[in-house]
Amino acid sequence: MGKEVEVNILGNKYSFLTDRDINEAIRIAMFVDEEAAKIKEDDPYSSENTIAILTALNIADKLFAVVSDLKELERYVE
């Protein structure tokens, strides 16, 4: 069973269970908070829902770029 962790994202507290190391889960939440803060800084009047969606899209974009780079490296190694 997972360990409970409490994090703060854009001033809101969230509690969830994780199988990851607690410190790693906190670092992930801090990354999300930083990404969300950038969006809020650019448009402070956006709703929390809009900020959440744009944050998710930005993080997904970064993930896709890393996966693409990894696939390219795997092809290079083969």
N, CA, C and O of each residue as an XYZ file, in Angstrom:
312
protein
N       0.842     -1.188      0.000
C       0.000      0.000      0.000
C       0.877      1.238      0.000
O       1.973      1.224      0.561
N       0.411      2.299     -0.618
C       1.188      3.519     -0.752
C       1.304      4.314      0.535
O       0.566      4.116      1.501
N       2.263      5.218      0.498
C       2.471      6.133      1.617
C       1.739      7.427      1.314
O       1.693      7.863      0.164
N       1.168      8.041      2.338
C       0.462      9.299      2.136
C       1.459     10.451      2.119
O       2.379     10.516      2.935
N       1.253     11.347      1.177
C       2.092     12.537      1.077
C       1.171     13.741      0.910
O       0.141     13.664      0.240
N       1.555     14.843      1.524
C       0.802     16.086      1.385
C       1.702     17.108      0.706
O       2.847     17.314      1.108
N       1.165     17.742     -0.332
C       1.938     18.725     -1.091
C       1.120     20.006     -1.228
O      -0.075     20.041     -0.935
N       1.803     21.055     -1.682
C       1.161     22.343     -1.884
C       1.421     22.774     -3.327
O       2.568     22.902     -3.754
N       0.349     22.992     -4.059
C       0.466     23.450     -5.447
C      -0.401     24.693     -5.608
O      -1.616     24.652     -5.412
N       0.243     25.791     -5.965
C      -0.418     27.092     -6.106
C      -1.239     27.455     -4.871
O      -2.346     27.983     -4.975
N      -0.678     27.163     -3.712
C      -1.334     27.536     -2.462
C      -2.417     26.584     -2.001
O      -3.037     26.814     -0.963
N      -2.658     25.521     -2.747
C      -3.665     24.526     -2.365
C      -2.978     23.263     -1.878
O      -2.014     22.797     -2.485
N      -3.476     22.712     -0.781
C      -2.912     21.469     -0.250
C      -3.601     20.276     -0.896
O      -4.820     20.245     -1.063
N      -2.777     19.296     -1.253
C      -3.277     18.050     -1.832
C      -2.635     16.892     -1.092
O      -1.443     16.917     -0.784
N      -3.432     15.884     -0.813
C      -2.952     14.666     -0.170
C      -3.199     13.508     -1.118
O      -4.265     13.409     -1.726
N      -2.209     12.630     -1.243
C      -2.397     11.454     -2.091
C      -1.491     10.331     -1.616
O      -0.567     10.543     -0.830
N      -1.773      9.142     -2.105
C      -0.954      7.975     -1.786
C       0.027      7.738     -2.919
O      -0.306      7.922     -4.089
N       1.233      7.332     -2.568
C       2.245      7.054     -3.581
C       3.079      5.852     -3.180
O       3.312      5.606     -1.996
N       3.522      5.113     -4.176
C       4.465      4.022     -3.948
C       5.894      4.510     -4.128
O       6.843      3.772     -3.863
N       6.048      5.738     -4.574
C       7.375      6.340     -4.748
C       7.946      6.749     -3.396
O       7.242      6.798     -2.387
N       9.229      7.037     -3.407
C       9.858      7.642     -2.250
C       9.150      8.979     -1.988
O       8.863      9.721     -2.927
N       8.872      9.281     -0.733
C       8.136     10.509     -0.385
C       8.852     11.746     -0.923
O       8.210     12.647     -1.462
N      10.174     11.795     -0.780
C      10.920     12.963     -1.261
C      10.801     13.118     -2.772
O      10.731     14.237     -3.282
N      10.778     12.005     -3.481
C      10.608     12.061     -4.935
C       9.217     12.580     -5.289
O       9.068     13.392     -6.201
N       8.208     12.116     -4.574
C       6.840     12.586     -4.814
C       6.738     14.087     -4.551
O       6.053     14.805     -5.280
N       7.411     14.548     -3.523
C       7.409     15.982     -3.207
C       8.124     16.764     -4.305
O       7.671     17.843     -4.689
N       9.231     16.235     -4.810
C       9.951     16.907     -5.906
C       9.075     16.998     -7.155
O       9.085     18.014     -7.851
N       8.328     15.952     -7.432
C       7.418     15.967     -8.581
C       6.360     17.052     -8.386
O       6.071     17.816     -9.307
N       5.790     17.113     -7.195
C       4.783     18.137     -6.909
C       5.376     19.538     -7.013
O       4.710     20.460     -7.486
N       6.609     19.704     -6.580
C       7.271     21.005     -6.690
C       7.451     21.391     -8.157
O       7.293     22.556     -8.523
N       7.779     20.412     -8.987
C       7.909     20.666    -10.427
C       6.570     21.131    -11.001
O       6.517     22.100    -11.758
N       5.497     20.438    -10.640
C       4.161     20.818    -11.115
C       3.821     22.230    -10.630
O       3.293     23.043    -11.388
N       4.127     22.510     -9.372
C       3.863     23.832     -8.810
C       4.623     24.915     -9.575
O       4.067     25.971     -9.876
N       5.883     24.656     -9.887
C       6.692     25.628    -10.634
C       6.129     25.860    -12.034
O       6.061     26.997    -12.501
N       5.729     24.782    -12.698
C       5.154     24.916    -14.041
C       3.840     25.694    -13.992
O       3.587     26.546    -14.844
N       3.008     25.401    -12.998
C       1.730     26.105    -12.856
C       1.959     27.578    -12.521
O       1.240     28.447    -13.014
N       2.950     27.857    -11.692
C       3.251     29.243    -11.314
C       3.682     30.062    -12.525
O       3.344     31.241    -12.628
N       4.430     29.444    -13.446
C       4.836     30.149    -14.670
C       3.613     30.569    -15.480
O       3.550     31.686    -15.995
N       2.656     29.673    -15.586
C       1.447     29.972    -16.355
C       0.633     31.052    -15.654
O       0.136     31.978    -16.295
N       0.501     30.931    -14.344
C      -0.257     31.927    -13.583
C       0.412     33.296    -13.677
O      -0.269     34.319    -13.735
N       1.733     33.315    -13.691
C       2.462     34.579    -13.807
C       2.185     35.243    -15.159
O       2.035     36.462    -15.241
N       2.120     34.432    -16.213
C       1.843     34.965    -17.552
C       0.413     35.477    -17.688
O       0.163     36.440    -18.413
N      -0.524     34.839    -16.994
C      -1.930     35.249    -17.058
C      -2.574     35.056    -15.688
O      -3.219     34.037    -15.440
N      -2.399     36.035    -14.799
C      -2.882     35.884    -13.423
C      -4.402     35.801    -13.301
O      -4.912     35.480    -12.228
N      -5.126     36.080    -14.370
C      -6.587     36.053    -14.305
C      -7.181     34.739    -14.809
O      -8.402     34.586    -14.839
N      -6.339     33.800    -15.201
C      -6.831     32.487    -15.636
C      -7.420     31.735    -14.450
O      -6.966     31.878    -13.314
N      -8.436     30.934    -14.735
C      -9.031     30.110    -13.681
C      -8.059     28.998    -13.291
O      -7.143     28.664    -14.043
N      -8.273     28.435    -12.113
C      -7.426     27.318    -11.677
C      -7.541     26.149    -12.642
O      -6.563     25.444    -12.892
N      -8.739     25.944    -13.184
C      -8.938     24.857    -14.139
C      -8.100     25.088    -15.396
O      -7.451     24.166    -15.892
N      -8.115     26.307    -15.904
C      -7.320     26.630    -17.094
C      -5.837     26.458    -16.811
O      -5.105     25.901    -17.628
N      -5.395     26.935    -15.656
C      -3.986     26.788    -15.280
C      -3.620     25.313    -15.196
O      -2.551     24.910    -15.653
N      -4.504     24.504    -14.613
C      -4.235     23.066    -14.484
C      -4.109     22.403    -15.855
O      -3.201     21.603    -16.080
N      -5.019     22.736    -16.770
C      -4.984     22.130    -18.106
C      -3.739     22.567    -18.862
O      -3.069     21.738    -19.478
N      -3.422     23.855    -18.823
C      -2.230     24.337    -19.526
C      -0.954     23.752    -18.921
O      -0.002     23.454    -19.641
N      -0.938     23.592    -17.610
C       0.212     22.964    -16.951
C       0.363     21.523    -17.426
O       1.465     21.079    -17.749
N      -0.751     20.799    -17.464
C      -0.712     19.407    -17.929
C      -0.221     19.326    -19.372
O       0.573     18.448    -19.710
N      -0.689     20.234    -20.216
C      -0.252     20.232    -21.617
C       1.241     20.532    -21.734
O       1.938     19.896    -22.524
N       1.731     21.484    -20.963
C       3.163     21.806    -21.002
C       4.019     20.643    -20.514
O       5.061     20.345    -21.098
N       3.578     19.988    -19.444
C       4.335     18.842    -18.927
C       4.275     17.685    -19.922
O       5.276     17.001    -20.136
N       3.106     17.460    -20.533
C       2.985     16.402    -21.542
C       3.894     16.690    -22.730
O       4.499     15.772    -23.284
N       3.996     17.949    -23.125
C       4.880     18.329    -24.222
C       6.328     17.981    -23.877
O       7.057     17.442    -24.710
N       6.736     18.289    -22.662
C       8.103     17.960    -22.229
C       8.314     16.445    -22.210
O       9.368     15.958    -22.619
N       7.318     15.707    -21.739
C       7.407     14.246    -21.701
C       7.541     13.679    -23.110
O       8.383     12.814    -23.352
N       6.721     14.157    -24.035
C       6.789     13.671    -25.410
C       8.151     13.949    -26.027
O       8.682     13.119    -26.764
N       8.719     15.117    -25.728
C      10.042     15.459    -26.258
C      11.097     14.499    -25.718
O      11.970     14.057    -26.464
N      11.026     14.173    -24.433
C      11.994     13.255    -23.828
C      11.834     11.853    -24.410
O      12.825     11.192    -24.719
N      10.594     11.397    -24.559
C      10.346     10.069    -25.130
C      10.860     10.012    -26.564
O      11.458      9.017    -26.971
N      10.632     11.060    -27.319
C      11.119     11.115    -28.697
C      12.646     11.055    -28.731
O      13.224     10.326    -29.537
N      13.292     11.819    -27.860
C      14.760     11.791    -27.784
C      15.263     10.402    -27.396
O      16.257      9.923    -27.942
N      14.578      9.760    -26.456
C      14.973      8.421    -26.021
C      14.857      7.422    -27.168
O      15.749      6.597    -27.366
N      13.768      7.492    -27.921
C      13.595      6.587    -29.062
C      14.689      6.804    -30.100
O      15.199      5.851    -30.687
N      15.041      8.057    -30.317
C      16.106      8.362    -31.267
C      17.440      7.787    -30.781
O      18.204      7.239    -31.576
N      17.715      7.908    -29.507
C      18.946      7.341    -28.948
C      18.955      5.818    -29.048
O      19.985      5.217    -29.352
N      17.795      5.194    -28.790
C      17.703      3.738    -28.890
C      17.981      3.284    -30.319
O      18.655      2.274    -30.523
N      17.475      4.011    -31.307
C      17.745      3.674    -32.704
C      19.224      3.830    -33.020
O      19.792      3.041    -33.775
N      19.832      4.833    -32.449
C      21.256      5.086    -32.670
C      22.107      3.957    -32.091
O      23.113      3.571    -32.687
N      21.712      3.430    -30.940
C      22.465      2.372    -30.266
C      22.317      1.042    -30.998
O      23.253      0.243    -31.018
N      21.164      0.797    -31.593
C      20.924     -0.485    -32.279
C      21.759     -0.587    -33.471
O      21.701     -1.591    -34.181
